[in-house]
Amino acid sequence: MEEQLYLTNLYDCYKKLLTIKQQNYFEDYYFNNLSLSEISENYNVSRNAIHKQLKEINNKLLEYESILELHKKSNEIKKILKNVDDDIRKKIERLI
């Protein structure tokens, strides 16, 4: 469950780096709670193809994070913001 939450957070950071098809597969599986079989039926591809794509997507998200560290930096900024004036914090939160 914790890994799934981490992957969905990474997806929020890096989804624009994925293809539309990859975004659809990821969202169907993680956000819409569709099974591999249901997704494969919807896109008329094999269940194994969906499984491989999801594995590839997850690996890409982890790779992007290891290089760019946007998720890590965002969490660090949020921790720092807890000790900042309300007006400044709100302005910064809108940016991240």
N, C-alpha and C positions, 0 to 999 in steps of 0.2 A: 504493500500500500504506500509506504514511504517513497519507494522508487517511482511509483506511478505519479505521485504528487510532484516529485522532482522533475520527471520528464515533462509533465504538463506545464510546469513553470518554465522549463527550458524552451518548450514549444512557444510560449508567449513571447519569449525574447527573440527567437530565431525563425519563426514560421515563414517569414517573407523570404528566407533563403531556401525554402523547400518548393518543389513544384506544386501546382494546384492538385494534381493527383495525390501526391504525398500528403498534402494538407487534408484532403478529403478522407483518405484512409485513416490518418491519425485521429482526426476529429470523430469519425464514425466509431472507431475502436475505444478511444479514451473518454470522449465527451458524450457520445450518444449511446455508449455501452452496447454496441452491436457486436455479435460474435464474428469470428473469422468467416464462418459459413455464410452468415447474413451479408457481410460485406462482399464476399466473393460472388454471391448471387446478384447483388445490386450492380456490380461492375462487370459481371459476366467474365470473371477470371477465376482461376483455381484458388482454393483455400490456401494451398502452399505458396502461391504467388503473393497473396496478401500477407501471410506470415513472414516471408522473406522481405517484403517491402517495409513492414513495421520494424523488423530487426534493423534494416538498413537506415531507416529514419531515426530510430533511437540512437544508433551509432553516430549518425551525422550530428544529432543534437548534442551528444556528449563531446564530440570532436570540436564543434563550434565553441562550446563552453570552455573546453580545455585551452583553446587558442585565445578567445576573446574575453572570457570571464565576465560577461555582462551580468549574469545572474548573481554571481558572487559579489561584484562591485555594487550592484543595486541593493543587496541585503546589507552590506556594510554602510552604505549611504543612509538607509532607513534606520539603522542603529544610531548613527551619528545625529540624525534629525530629531531623535527623541529628546535631545538636550538643547534644541535650538528654539528660538522665539517662534511663537505660533504663526505670525504673518510670514516670516521667512520660510518656515517649514512648509506651509501651504503652497507657496510659490514654487519651491523646489519639488514638492511631491507632484505637482502638475507636470513637471518636466520629465519625471521618471516613470 
